[in-house]
Amino acid sequence: MLQRSFAVAVVGAALCFVLAESASAMSTRAHGSAVTRDGYFGFVLDAGAYDDFDLTGLDSSGGASVIGTSFAEVSRGQISSFAAIGVLGALATAASFSGRDIFGAITDAQANAAWGDVLTVTLPAGGSGVVTAALGITGSVAAVAPDATSSYARAIADWDFSFCIEANCIQRIGGQESEILGVPESLGSPPGVFFVTIPFESGHPIAIGGTLIVTAHATALGNNGFADAGARFSNGVSWLGFQTVVDSLGQPIPEYLAIAESGVDYTQAVPEPSTPAALALALAALAARRATRSA
């Protein structure tokens, strides 16, 4: 089991809850925070955060072009997050230096992104079945905390992806890299292709979605302590399409209809929107939301 703070676990549970509650509307979410504290007293030296950019109930004709993006940083931590229907990205880095300051510094950074959608699979003869789909996960985690005289250093970076069906978010994968005083350790799985299963009843809508959480922690205390950690999944998760569709007896189903509320064709790979298009559509969506609030 990955070493994970209570705060990260709570955020993950909250995001899964959001996806479970999105049965009536697709949604994208991006969020993150970073803080540097004094290593002895715990005083906040610098902090930054961005609010969730939540787009729900908008015109779904754009499909994968419904996007939320945000960014914030502090002096020793950096975060960014990107969310689109079927495509997620998040980055968190943390670095701490103690120099000749015996109290040193502790930096924590976290970024997360989530998407939710509603999928309906219909069979010509009705009945039930199971879709197996693939997601591509790309990124890296690294942690550096060398051993040095009269200092203490610890660095931890991890990532966690959960695929959710209704209120069920147990299809998970993740990994962690850590180093304490020059001793490295690896836990979990490396990024790669992740297969998920979606049971369905013909013609019945299903809330599906995914959450990506990345965190970075760096502690440096004593004389010339140094720690650096990073979880870089800027283009981290992408939907690669249906792999198989079988009936309740495990037999392949050659003909079926799969329709998503967003308009995305989940039977195929979902491309990441281009940066200019993403920015333009995100700004348009934000303007629409502000106009709705002021009405």
Backbone as CSV, one residue per row, in Angstrom:
resi,resn,N_x,N_y,N_z,CA_x,CA_y,CA_z,C_x,C_y,C_z
1,MET,0.844,-1.195,0.000,0.000,0.000,0.000,0.880,1.246,0.000
2,LEU,0.497,2.243,-0.790,1.289,3.453,-0.861,1.179,4.248,0.416
3,GLN,2.269,4.893,0.814,2.238,5.808,1.936,1.529,7.071,1.471
4,ARG,0.417,7.423,2.118,-0.374,8.550,1.642,-0.970,9.272,2.827
5,SER,-0.955,10.599,2.777,-1.480,11.387,3.877,-2.998,11.334,3.911
6,PHE,-3.558,11.620,5.083,-5.008,11.632,5.248,-5.636,12.669,4.335
7,ALA,-4.984,13.827,4.185,-5.545,14.898,3.356,-5.709,14.450,1.917
8,VAL,-4.700,13.731,1.358,-4.790,13.272,-0.014,-5.910,12.254,-0.160
9,ALA,-6.044,11.353,0.819,-7.108,10.353,0.772,-8.477,11.013,0.760
10,VAL,-8.624,12.082,1.562,-9.905,12.789,1.608,-10.212,13.440,0.273
11,VAL,-9.197,14.085,-0.352,-9.403,14.709,-1.651,-9.826,13.672,-2.681
12,GLY,-9.142,12.507,-2.686,-9.497,11.462,-3.625,-10.922,10.998,-3.444
13,ALA,-11.335,10.804,-2.196,-12.707,10.374,-1.930,-13.699,11.434,-2.384
14,ALA,-13.362,12.702,-2.154,-14.263,13.786,-2.551,-14.431,13.841,-4.051
15,LEU,-13.336,13.649,-4.805,-13.420,13.696,-6.248,-14.238,12.532,-6.787
16,CYS,-14.065,11.336,-6.178,-14.872,10.198,-6.604,-16.343,10.468,-6.336
17,PHE,-16.643,11.134,-5.230,-18.030,11.466,-4.913,-18.596,12.406,-5.959
18,VAL,-17.788,13.390,-6.382,-18.248,14.316,-7.423,-18.598,13.558,-8.686
19,LEU,-17.745,12.597,-9.071,-18.018,11.844,-10.276,-19.262,10.991,-10.121
20,ALA,-19.443,10.418,-8.950,-20.621,9.588,-8.721,-21.897,10.416,-8.792
21,GLU,-21.798,11.702,-8.410,-22.971,12.556,-8.418,-23.221,13.203,-9.770
22,SER,-22.395,12.876,-10.770,-22.492,13.575,-12.053,-23.369,12.842,-13.067
23,ALA,-24.283,12.005,-12.591,-25.078,11.190,-13.504,-25.948,12.042,-14.430
24,SER,-26.236,13.277,-14.055,-27.095,14.112,-14.888,-26.313,15.098,-15.737
25,ALA,-24.991,15.171,-15.583,-24.213,16.133,-16.360,-22.751,15.739,-16.365
26,MET,-22.111,15.938,-17.504,-20.669,15.721,-17.556,-19.974,16.833,-16.789
27,SER,-18.734,16.597,-16.396,-18.024,17.618,-15.641,-16.522,17.439,-15.786
28,THR,-15.789,18.538,-15.613,-14.339,18.496,-15.514,-13.938,19.329,-14.307
29,ARG,-12.886,18.884,-13.609,-12.424,19.610,-12.426,-10.900,19.649,-12.413
30,ALA,-10.346,20.796,-11.988,-8.904,20.947,-11.823,-8.645,21.711,-10.532
31,HIS,-7.710,21.243,-9.736,-7.470,21.861,-8.433,-6.044,21.575,-7.975
32,GLY,-5.519,22.424,-7.111,-4.203,22.163,-6.546,-3.811,23.168,-5.493
33,SER,-2.786,22.840,-4.704,-2.285,23.752,-3.679,-0.827,23.419,-3.375
34,ALA,-0.115,24.405,-2.892,1.283,24.222,-2.507,1.593,25.134,-1.333
35,VAL,2.400,24.658,-0.385,2.726,25.448,0.798,4.131,25.088,1.280
36,THR,4.866,26.082,1.734,6.167,25.892,2.358,6.088,26.373,3.801
37,ARG,6.516,25.510,4.732,6.463,25.824,6.158,7.847,25.785,6.784
38,ASP,7.973,26.553,7.866,9.165,26.481,8.689,9.277,25.069,9.270
39,GLY,10.475,24.482,9.203,10.657,23.107,9.628,10.576,22.867,11.110
40,TYR,10.588,23.922,11.922,10.562,23.748,13.385,9.224,24.184,13.972
41,PHE,8.817,25.400,13.695,7.585,25.938,14.268,6.353,25.621,13.420
42,GLY,6.571,25.310,12.143,5.448,25.042,11.260,4.792,26.280,10.703
43,PHE,5.438,27.452,10.859,4.875,28.679,10.316,4.843,28.611,8.784
44,VAL,3.783,29.129,8.175,3.685,29.165,6.721,4.608,30.257,6.188
45,LEU,5.557,29.861,5.350,6.477,30.820,4.755,5.944,31.347,3.424
46,ASP,5.293,30.500,2.673,4.721,30.911,1.393,3.688,29.877,0.984
47,ALA,2.647,30.306,0.300,1.584,29.379,-0.083,0.875,29.868,-1.325
48,GLY,0.280,28.951,-2.041,-0.512,29.296,-3.217,-1.530,28.209,-3.476
49,ALA,-2.621,28.555,-4.127,-3.656,27.580,-4.463,-4.522,28.131,-5.578
50,TYR,-5.195,27.257,-6.279,-6.201,27.711,-7.223,-7.490,26.950,-6.950
51,ASP,-8.598,27.618,-7.243,-9.904,27.025,-7.000,-10.257,26.032,-8.092
52,ASP,-11.210,25.161,-7.766,-11.731,24.239,-8.768,-12.317,25.032,-9.938
53,PHE,-12.062,24.568,-11.116,-12.671,25.114,-12.322,-13.647,24.051,-12.786
54,ASP,-14.893,24.196,-12.431,-15.877,23.138,-12.607,-16.861,23.526,-13.708
55,LEU,-16.857,22.774,-14.785,-17.759,23.054,-15.901,-18.795,21.942,-15.967
56,THR,-20.026,22.242,-15.648,-21.066,21.227,-15.687,-22.300,21.783,-16.380
57,GLY,-23.034,20.908,-17.006,-24.291,21.289,-17.628,-24.155,22.206,-18.827
58,LEU,-22.957,22.277,-19.421,-22.769,23.143,-20.584,-23.179,22.405,-21.862
59,ASP,-23.216,23.130,-22.957,-23.530,22.533,-24.239,-22.523,21.421,-24.525
60,SER,-22.997,20.209,-24.717,-22.108,19.070,-24.871,-21.644,18.847,-26.305
61,SER,-22.018,19.720,-27.219,-21.680,19.491,-28.614,-20.178,19.514,-28.855
62,GLY,-19.428,20.182,-27.966,-17.978,20.239,-28.133,-17.266,18.971,-27.734
63,GLY,-17.968,18.083,-27.021,-17.355,16.813,-26.626,-16.103,17.032,-25.790
64,ALA,-14.974,16.567,-26.311,-13.729,16.597,-25.554,-13.178,18.007,-25.375
65,SER,-13.825,18.995,-25.939,-13.316,20.354,-25.829,-13.852,21.105,-24.608
66,VAL,-14.593,20.418,-23.728,-15.023,21.058,-22.483,-13.882,20.909,-21.484
67,ILE,-13.297,22.026,-21.078,-11.989,21.984,-20.424,-11.937,22.869,-19.189
68,GLY,-11.161,22.449,-18.184,-10.832,23.317,-17.064,-9.323,23.345,-16.886
69,THR,-8.727,24.507,-16.747,-7.288,24.597,-16.520,-7.025,25.628,-15.432
70,SER,-6.012,25.384,-14.617,-5.653,26.318,-13.558,-4.174,26.164,-13.228
71,PHE,-3.636,27.167,-12.525,-2.215,27.126,-12.183,-1.936,27.988,-10.959
72,ALA,-1.031,27.556,-10.114,-0.580,28.361,-8.974,0.804,27.885,-8.573
73,GLU,1.559,28.717,-7.861,2.888,28.300,-7.423,3.296,29.062,-6.176
74,VAL,4.250,28.487,-5.448,4.896,29.166,-4.332,6.396,29.116,-4.585
75,SER,7.165,29.701,-3.683,8.593,29.841,-3.940,9.311,28.507,-4.085
76,ARG,8.845,27.479,-3.373,9.539,26.190,-3.433,8.636,25.055,-3.906
77,GLY,7.448,25.359,-4.356,6.551,24.326,-4.854,5.809,24.812,-6.075
78,GLN,5.492,23.901,-6.986,4.792,24.284,-8.210,3.718,23.248,-8.500
79,ILE,2.573,23.707,-8.987,1.477,22.818,-9.315,0.796,23.285,-10.597
80,SER,0.261,22.355,-11.349,-0.599,22.680,-12.479,-1.531,21.498,-12.708
81,SER,-2.650,21.771,-13.339,-3.637,20.718,-13.540,-4.451,21.003,-14.787
82,PHE,-4.835,19.940,-15.466,-5.592,20.051,-16.714,-6.655,18.956,-16.723
83,ALA,-7.870,19.299,-17.082,-8.937,18.307,-17.140,-9.801,18.529,-18.366
84,ALA,-10.005,17.483,-19.133,-10.950,17.488,-20.253,-11.690,16.167,-20.203
85,ILE,-12.767,16.066,-20.941,-13.507,14.815,-20.976,-12.613,13.711,-21.551
86,GLY,-12.242,12.738,-20.725,-11.421,11.625,-21.178,-9.929,11.869,-21.178
87,VAL,-9.473,13.071,-20.791,-8.052,13.393,-20.789,-7.725,14.175,-19.521
88,LEU,-6.707,13.743,-18.781,-6.336,14.405,-17.531,-4.837,14.651,-17.479
89,GLY,-4.434,15.724,-16.781,-3.024,15.983,-16.550,-2.829,16.717,-15.243
90,ALA,-1.749,16.427,-14.543,-1.453,17.117,-13.288,0.046,17.057,-13.022
91,LEU,0.560,18.124,-12.412,1.978,18.207,-12.078,2.135,18.824,-10.704
92,ALA,3.040,18.262,-9.891,3.355,18.829,-8.575,4.841,18.637,-8.314
93,THR,5.514,19.718,-7.941,6.920,19.626,-7.556,7.111,20.337,-6.221
94,ALA,8.099,19.879,-5.465,8.410,20.489,-4.169,9.912,20.433,-3.951
95,ALA,10.465,21.532,-3.454,11.892,21.586,-3.136,12.072,22.374,-1.845
96,SER,12.953,21.896,-0.992,13.251,22.591,0.266,14.757,22.681,0.462
97,PHE,15.191,23.833,0.985,16.595,24.076,1.263,16.716,24.631,2.680
98,SER,17.657,24.124,3.443,17.820,24.641,4.803,18.999,25.595,4.933
99,GLY,19.967,25.523,4.014,21.119,26.412,4.102,21.760,26.346,5.468
100,ARG,21.923,27.482,6.108,22.443,27.495,7.473,21.336,27.703,8.491
101,ASP,20.099,27.619,8.015,18.941,27.763,8.887,18.656,26.419,9.536
102,ILE,18.910,26.289,10.827,18.763,25.009,11.503,17.319,24.514,11.467
103,PHE,16.342,25.445,11.337,14.942,25.035,11.302,14.546,24.472,9.942
104,GLY,15.222,24.885,8.890,14.963,24.368,7.568,13.581,24.693,7.045
105,ALA,13.091,23.852,6.129,11.802,24.102,5.488,11.151,22.785,5.084
106,ILE,9.819,22.801,5.032,9.023,21.656,4.584,8.051,22.159,3.516
107,THR,8.097,21.558,2.340,7.238,21.970,1.239,6.358,20.811,0.793
108,ASP,5.075,21.101,0.617,4.123,20.116,0.112,3.366,20.716,-1.071
109,ALA,3.200,19.929,-2.112,2.442,20.365,-3.287,1.535,19.232,-3.741
110,GLN,0.356,19.608,-4.206,-0.608,18.614,-4.670,-1.427,19.189,-5.813
111,ALA,-1.686,18.380,-6.823,-2.550,18.787,-7.934,-3.430,17.606,-8.307
112,ASN,-4.658,17.902,-8.704,-5.542,16.817,-9.119,-6.460,17.281,-10.244
113,ALA,-6.925,16.320,-10.988,-7.829,16.598,-12.103,-8.816,15.447,-12.216
114,ALA,-10.029,15.761,-12.657,-11.049,14.731,-12.761,-12.002,15.027,-13.903
115,TRP,-12.541,13.959,-14.489,-13.615,14.133,-15.460,-14.732,13.160,-15.128
116,GLY,-15.947,13.538,-15.484,-17.088,12.655,-15.319,-17.995,12.751,-16.534
117,ASP,-18.625,11.665,-16.872,-19.500,11.641,-18.030,-20.562,10.564,-17.792
118,VAL,-21.534,10.506,-18.677,-22.591,9.497,-18.591,-22.608,8.717,-19.895
119,LEU,-22.470,7.386,-19.785,-22.362,6.508,-20.943,-23.544,5.539,-20.977
120,THR,-24.113,5.342,-22.156,-25.198,4.377,-22.341,-24.818,3.420,-23.464
121,VAL,-24.798,2.132,-23.149,-24.511,1.094,-24.149,-25.807,0.338,-24.420
122,THR,-26.165,0.246,-25.682,-27.410,-0.412,-26.068,-27.117,-1.593,-26.991
123,LEU,-27.740,-2.743,-26.693,-27.585,-3.952,-27.498,-28.861,-4.180,-28.315
124,PRO,-28.739,-4.698,-29.537,-29.922,-4.919,-30.369,-30.970,-5.802,-29.694
125,ALA,-30.520,-6.830,-28.961,-31.450,-7.760,-28.318,-31.605,-7.499,-26.829
126,GLY,-31.079,-6.367,-26.334,-31.160,-6.077,-24.908,-30.195,-6.938,-24.114
127,GLY,-30.422,-7.022,-22.802,-29.558,-7.820,-21.944,-28.475,-6.996,-21.285
128,SER,-27.436,-7.667,-20.812,-26.342,-7.020,-20.097,-25.007,-7.458,-20.671
129,GLY,-23.964,-6.778,-20.263,-22.639,-7.118,-20.739,-21.565,-6.371,-19.998
130,VAL,-20.335,-6.504,-20.485,-19.182,-5.848,-19.863,-18.286,-5.266,-20.947
131,VAL,-17.956,-3.983,-20.792,-16.987,-3.324,-21.663,-15.627,-3.353,-20.982
132,THR,-14.594,-3.723,-21.715,-13.217,-3.551,-21.252,-12.594,-2.435,-22.078
133,ALA,-12.120,-1.402,-21.385,-11.524,-0.244,-22.053,-10.095,-0.050,-21.564
134,ALA,-9.316,0.692,-22.332,-7.922,0.943,-21.983,-7.677,2.431,-21.801
135,LEU,-6.828,2.767,-20.833,-6.366,4.133,-20.633,-4.846,4.132,-20.645
136,GLY,-4.269,5.124,-21.295,-2.827,5.274,-21.300,-2.391,6.257,-20.228
137,ILE,-1.461,5.848,-19.377,-0.958,6.706,-18.308,0.525,6.952,-18.536
138,THR,0.885,8.223,-18.720,2.274,8.594,-18.957,2.692,9.656,-17.943
139,GLY,3.902,9.562,-17.456,4.409,10.525,-16.486,5.604,9.957,-15.762
140,SER,6.093,10.701,-14.792,7.258,10.255,-14.035,7.198,10.787,-12.613
141,VAL,7.788,10.041,-11.693,7.949,10.487,-10.316,9.419,10.364,-9.953
142,ALA,9.924,11.349,-9.222,11.333,11.349,-8.840,11.486,12.008,-7.472
143,ALA,12.436,11.517,-6.696,12.691,12.065,-5.369,14.188,12.028,-5.089
144,VAL,14.743,13.167,-4.641,16.172,13.287,-4.345,16.328,13.918,-2.968
145,ALA,16.990,13.210,-2.070,17.241,13.731,-0.724,18.570,13.141,-0.240
146,PRO,19.681,13.734,-0.638,20.992,13.151,-0.328,21.349,13.230,1.152
147,ASP,22.187,12.294,1.562,22.696,12.286,2.929,23.829,13.305,3.034
148,ALA,23.802,14.111,4.065,24.840,15.124,4.265,25.072,15.313,5.754
149,THR,26.281,15.697,6.107,26.630,15.909,7.508,25.809,17.049,8.102
150,SER,25.293,16.843,9.297,24.571,17.872,10.064,23.276,18.318,9.394
151,SER,22.654,17.440,8.623,21.382,17.807,8.004,20.494,16.571,7.876
152,TYR,19.205,16.847,7.632,18.232,15.780,7.403,17.449,16.127,6.161
153,ALA,17.226,15.131,5.290,16.498,15.381,4.048,15.577,14.210,3.737
154,ARG,14.358,14.546,3.295,13.390,13.532,2.885,12.598,14.060,1.703
155,ALA,12.408,13.231,0.682,11.636,13.616,-0.501,10.710,12.467,-0.880
156,ILE,9.453,12.787,-1.192,8.470,11.784,-1.577,7.626,12.346,-2.719
157,ALA,7.425,11.563,-3.765,6.553,11.951,-4.880,5.678,10.760,-5.240
158,ASP,4.389,10.996,-5.432,3.533,9.875,-5.815,2.399,10.312,-6.738
159,TRP,1.771,9.305,-7.350,0.646,9.526,-8.245,-0.393,8.442,-7.997
160,ASP,-1.653,8.806,-8.250,-2.746,7.868,-8.021,-3.856,8.165,-9.027
161,PHE,-4.283,7.135,-9.750,-5.413,7.286,-10.670,-6.515,6.321,-10.273
162,SER,-7.744,6.838,-10.204,-8.909,6.019,-9.890,-9.920,6.129,-11.020
163,PHE,-10.454,4.976,-11.435,-11.543,4.966,-12.401,-12.824,4.643,-11.652
164,CYS,-13.863,5.447,-11.898,-15.084,5.353,-11.110,-16.280,4.983,-11.978
165,ILE,-17.099,4.091,-11.448,-18.384,3.746,-12.045,-19.432,3.967,-10.969
166,GLU,-20.342,4.925,-11.211,-21.299,5.326,-10.186,-20.524,5.691,-8.912
167,ALA,-20.786,5.051,-7.783,-20.084,5.375,-6.538,-18.902,4.448,-6.294
168,ASN,-18.533,3.632,-7.277,-17.476,2.640,-7.111,-16.191,3.147,-7.746
169,CYS,-15.191,3.439,-6.910,-13.904,3.946,-7.405,-12.760,3.004,-7.035
170,ILE,-13.007,1.683,-7.046,-11.991,0.746,-6.561,-10.996,0.329,-7.639
171,GLN,-11.248,0.686,-8.908,-10.279,0.368,-9.958,-9.208,1.457,-9.937
172,ARG,-8.085,1.139,-9.265,-7.057,2.143,-8.994,-5.668,1.628,-9.358
173,ILE,-4.789,2.570,-9.674,-3.388,2.267,-9.918,-2.569,3.471,-9.485
174,GLY,-1.351,3.247,-9.020,-0.519,4.361,-8.576,0.891,3.904,-8.244
175,GLY,1.758,4.866,-7.973,3.140,4.565,-7.636,3.764,5.674,-6.829
176,GLN,4.892,5.369,-6.213,5.573,6.333,-5.356,7.077,6.130,-5.417
177,GLU,7.807,7.256,-5.413,9.266,7.251,-5.267,9.606,8.089,-4.042
178,SER,10.509,7.599,-3.223,10.936,8.346,-2.044,12.429,8.157,-1.819
179,GLU,13.001,9.120,-1.119,14.407,9.021,-0.721,14.568,9.733,0.606
180,ILE,15.176,9.060,1.564,15.450,9.628,2.876,16.932,9.456,3.176
181,LEU,17.629,10.571,3.325,19.066,10.567,3.602,19.832,9.663,2.638
182,GLY,19.506,9.804,1.342,20.235,9.070,0.321,19.789,7.646,0.087
183,VAL,18.756,7.179,0.791,18.270,5.804,0.623,16.960,5.831,-0.160
184,PRO,16.956,5.345,-1.419,15.735,5.405,-2.247,14.817,4.209,-2.010
185,GLU,13.531,4.392,-2.352,12.560,3.311,-2.272,11.472,3.556,-3.313
186,SER,11.040,2.472,-3.950,9.973,2.546,-4.944,8.820,1.657,-4.519
187,LEU,7.597,2.169,-4.687,6.393,1.420,-4.344,5.383,1.516,-5.482
188,GLY,4.470,0.554,-5.544,3.383,0.629,-6.506,3.802,0.240,-7.910
189,SER,3.131,0.827,-8.890,3.291,0.452,-10.296,3.853,1.603,-11.114
190,PRO,4.577,1.286,-12.186,5.002,2.347,-13.108,3.854,2.743,-14.016
191,PRO,3.903,3.939,-14.615,2.873,4.317,-15.592,2.861,3.337,-16.763
192,GLY,1.741,3.251,-17.434,1.606,2.333,-18.564,0.163,2.301,-19.037
193,VAL,-0.247,1.172,-19.597,-1.626,0.994,-20.053,-2.423,0.346,-18.930
194,PHE,-3.577,0.918,-18.637,-4.427,0.493,-17.522,-5.775,0.081,-18.104
195,PHE,-6.200,-1.159,-17.818,-7.467,-1.663,-18.341,-8.554,-1.570,-17.271
196,VAL,-9.732,-1.111,-17.671,-10.855,-0.986,-16.749,-12.047,-1.742,-17.325
197,THR,-12.929,-2.195,-16.441,-14.136,-2.904,-16.868,-15.375,-2.113,-16.471
198,ILE,-16.361,-2.091,-17.366,-17.600,-1.339,-17.157,-18.790,-2.275,-17.376
199,PRO,-19.352,-2.830,-16.311,-20.568,-3.631,-16.477,-21.738,-2.719,-16.872
200,PHE,-22.644,-3.222,-17.695,-23.759,-2.384,-18.141,-25.011,-3.223,-18.368
201,GLU,-26.140,-2.545,-18.274,-27.430,-3.067,-18.703,-27.826,-2.302,-19.954
202,SER,-28.241,-3.010,-20.971,-28.564,-2.371,-22.242,-29.552,-1.225,-22.048
203,GLY,-29.166,-0.037,-22.559,-30.038,1.128,-22.518,-30.062,1.890,-21.220
204,HIS,-29.294,1.456,-20.201,-29.286,2.131,-18.906,-28.062,3.044,-18.788
205,PRO,-28.247,4.344,-18.506,-27.106,5.257,-18.360,-26.210,4.868,-17.178
206,ILE,-24.897,5.066,-17.344,-23.919,4.766,-16.307,-23.019,5.983,-16.130
207,ALA,-22.842,6.434,-14.889,-21.892,7.517,-14.604,-20.482,6.930,-14.532
208,ILE,-19.598,7.427,-15.396,-18.205,6.981,-15.395,-17.300,8.189,-15.216
209,GLY,-16.058,7.968,-14.862,-15.119,9.079,-14.742,-13.805,8.630,-14.158
210,GLY,-12.897,9.555,-14.029,-11.582,9.245,-13.486,-11.004,10.422,-12.729
211,THR,-10.141,10.130,-11.764,-9.440,11.171,-11.009,-7.949,10.868,-10.997
212,LEU,-7.161,11.896,-11.194,-5.703,11.798,-11.130,-5.215,12.720,-10.024
213,ILE,-4.457,12.181,-9.080,-3.907,12.966,-7.975,-2.396,12.774,-7.945
214,VAL,-1.652,13.867,-7.931,-0.190,13.792,-7.792,0.232,14.651,-6.603
215,THR,1.220,14.187,-5.849,1.708,14.932,-4.696,3.230,14.912,-4.664
216,ALA,3.793,15.932,-4.032,5.237,16.014,-3.843,5.525,16.595,-2.464
217,HIS,6.481,16.019,-1.759,6.852,16.468,-0.416,8.373,16.550,-0.318
218,ALA,8.867,17.622,0.298,10.307,17.793,0.490,10.571,18.398,1.864
219,THR,11.394,17.727,2.661,11.815,18.228,3.983,13.325,18.373,4.000
220,ALA,13.814,19.539,4.416,15.248,19.777,4.552,15.490,20.511,5.867
221,LEU,16.272,19.908,6.740,16.564,20.482,8.057,18.069,20.484,8.296
222,GLY,18.502,21.352,9.192,19.913,21.367,9.574,20.766,22.214,8.664
223,ASN,22.043,21.890,8.603,23.033,22.680,7.888,23.151,22.195,6.444
224,ASN,22.716,23.036,5.492,22.812,22.738,4.064,22.014,21.492,3.665
225,GLY,20.835,21.344,4.229,19.964,20.248,3.814,19.288,20.558,2.491
226,PHE,18.998,19.515,1.705,18.375,19.701,0.397,17.471,18.518,0.088
227,ALA,16.277,18.802,-0.436,15.358,17.751,-0.877,14.547,18.261,-2.059
228,ASP,14.306,17.391,-3.022,13.577,17.776,-4.226,12.709,16.595,-4.661
229,ALA,11.427,16.845,-4.941,10.512,15.786,-5.368,9.606,16.306,-6.469
230,GLY,9.207,15.420,-7.360,8.318,15.836,-8.430,7.506,14.678,-8.994
231,ALA,6.228,14.931,-9.214,5.349,13.995,-9.917,4.822,14.734,-11.141
232,ARG,5.295,14.343,-12.306,5.019,15.085,-13.540,4.155,14.235,-14.474
233,PHE,2.882,14.560,-14.486,1.913,13.866,-15.330,1.098,14.906,-16.103
234,SER,1.804,15.819,-16.757,1.138,16.927,-17.447,0.202,16.435,-18.539
235,ASN,0.541,15.346,-19.202,-0.347,14.707,-20.175,-0.589,13.276,-19.706
236,GLY,-1.046,13.175,-18.450,-0.947,11.921,-17.728,-1.889,10.815,-18.129
237,VAL,-3.170,11.106,-18.309,-4.150,10.045,-18.534,-4.950,10.344,-19.797
238,SER,-5.051,9.374,-20.676,-5.857,9.544,-21.882,-6.621,8.258,-22.171
239,TRP,-7.864,8.420,-22.585,-8.745,7.303,-22.904,-8.333,6.701,-24.240
240,LEU,-8.107,5.372,-24.280,-7.636,4.712,-25.493,-8.720,3.911,-26.206
241,GLY,-9.939,3.926,-25.689,-11.045,3.289,-26.393,-11.429,1.926,-25.868
242,PHE,-12.568,1.423,-26.384,-13.036,0.085,-26.027,-12.068,-0.958,-26.594
243,GLN,-11.809,-2.004,-25.811,-11.005,-3.119,-26.279,-11.889,-4.322,-26.601
244,THR,-12.830,-4.629,-25.719,-13.772,-5.716,-25.953,-15.131,-5.351,-25.378
245,VAL,-16.177,-5.915,-25.954,-17.532,-5.824,-25.406,-18.091,-7.248,-25.447
246,VAL,-18.444,-7.787,-24.281,-18.931,-9.164,-24.211,-20.268,-9.192,-23.480
247,ASP,-21.033,-10.285,-23.698,-22.308,-10.425,-23.019,-22.115,-11.074,-21.653
248,SER,-23.224,-11.380,-20.980,-23.142,-11.918,-19.619,-22.490,-13.292,-19.570
249,LEU,-22.384,-13.975,-20.719,-21.737,-15.284,-20.785,-20.286,-15.184,-21.255
250,GLY,-19.814,-13.935,-21.466,-18.444,-13.737,-21.911,-18.243,-13.856,-23.404
251,GLN,-19.325,-13.906,-24.183,-19.221,-14.010,-25.631,-19.127,-12.619,-26.257
252,PRO,-18.282,-12.447,-27.276,-18.133,-11.128,-27.919,-19.444,-10.640,-28.518
253,ILE,-19.686,-9.338,-28.403,-20.865,-8.700,-28.986,-20.407,-7.887,-30.192
254,PRO,-20.764,-8.312,-31.397,-20.267,-7.605,-32.594,-20.963,-6.276,-32.861
255,GLU,-22.227,-6.145,-32.437,-22.972,-4.922,-32.725,-23.524,-4.320,-31.432
256,TYR,-23.288,-3.052,-31.257,-23.793,-2.326,-30.090,-23.731,-0.839,-30.396
257,LEU,-24.424,-0.061,-29.593,-24.416,1.396,-29.729,-23.976,1.993,-28.403
258,ALA,-22.928,2.829,-28.426,-22.414,3.482,-27.213,-22.527,4.987,-27.388
259,ILE,-23.333,5.629,-26.530,-23.567,7.070,-26.619,-23.233,7.713,-25.278
260,ALA,-22.445,8.787,-25.311,-22.089,9.528,-24.097,-22.801,10.871,-24.090
261,GLU,-23.125,11.352,-22.897,-23.802,12.646,-22.782,-22.963,13.771,-23.357
262,SER,-21.645,13.659,-23.251,-20.758,14.700,-23.759,-20.648,14.706,-25.276
263,GLY,-21.063,13.614,-25.908,-20.877,13.488,-27.345,-19.575,12.805,-27.718
264,VAL,-18.732,12.480,-26.728,-17.463,11.815,-26.989,-17.715,10.374,-27.427
265,ASP,-16.955,9.916,-28.416,-17.030,8.524,-28.855,-16.018,7.715,-28.046
266,TYR,-16.488,7.088,-26.968,-15.585,6.345,-26.089,-15.139,5.016,-26.691
267,THR,-15.737,4.605,-27.809,-15.263,3.375,-28.443,-13.881,3.584,-29.061
268,GLN,-13.515,4.847,-29.296,-12.222,5.190,-29.885,-11.372,5.975,-28.881
269,ALA,-10.093,6.168,-29.222,-9.210,6.978,-28.387,-9.680,8.431,-28.405
270,VAL,-9.610,9.089,-27.253,-10.012,10.489,-27.136,-8.762,11.360,-27.237
271,PRO,-8.659,12.210,-28.257,-7.462,13.045,-28.403,-7.465,14.206,-27.423
272,GLU,-6.281,14.643,-27.026,-6.169,15.831,-26.190,-6.398,17.074,-27.046
273,PRO,-7.251,18.003,-26.614,-7.475,19.226,-27.396,-6.184,20.029,-27.522
274,SER,-6.032,20.738,-28.637,-4.854,21.581,-28.813,-4.888,22.727,-27.814
275,THR,-3.721,23.255,-27.467,-3.631,24.309,-26.459,-4.427,25.567,-26.824
276,PRO,-4.320,26.108,-28.050,-5.116,27.298,-28.382,-6.613,27.044,-28.280
277,ALA,-7.053,25.890,-28.787,-8.479,25.576,-28.725,-8.921,25.400,-27.276
278,ALA,-8.071,24.760,-26.480,-8.415,24.545,-25.073,-8.587,25.871,-24.350
279,LEU,-7.654,26.792,-24.578,-7.716,28.090,-23.906,-8.957,28.860,-24.336
280,ALA,-9.229,28.885,-25.631,-10.380,29.632,-26.133,-11.684,29.081,-25.575
281,LEU,-11.824,27.763,-25.565,-13.060,27.161,-25.089,-13.206,27.298,-23.586
282,ALA,-12.078,27.222,-22.867,-12.140,27.394,-21.418,-12.594,28.807,-21.063
283,LEU,-12.050,29.807,-21.757,-12.447,31.190,-21.500,-13.913,31.418,-21.862
284,ALA,-14.357,30.802,-22.952,-15.757,30.941,-23.350,-16.681,30.319,-22.315
285,ALA,-16.269,29.168,-21.792,-17.083,28.493,-20.787,-17.142,29.305,-19.505
286,LEU,-15.992,29.897,-19.126,-15.953,30.718,-17.921,-16.852,31.936,-18.076
287,ALA,-16.827,32.569,-19.252,-17.675,33.721,-19.495,-19.143,33.343,-19.434
288,ALA,-19.479,32.161,-19.969,-20.869,31.696,-19.922,-21.309,31.458,-18.492
289,ARG,-20.418,30.888,-17.677,-20.772,30.614,-16.287,-20.980,31.918,-15.527
290,ARG,-20.116,32.905,-15.769,-20.254,34.194,-15.092,-21.566,34.883,-15.513
291,ALA,-21.914,34.777,-16.802,-23.150,35.381,-17.281,-24.362,34.732,-16.632
292,THR,-24.284,33.407,-16.430,-25.386,32.691,-15.775,-25.541,33.134,-14.343
293,ARG,-24.411,33.302,-13.632,-24.448,33.728,-12.228,-25.015,35.135,-12.067
294,SER,-24.682,36.008,-13.051,-25.119,37.410,-12.930,-26.553,37.619,-13.385
295,ALA,-27.087,36.610,-14.062,-28.470,36.736,-14.567,-29.476,36.651,-13.443
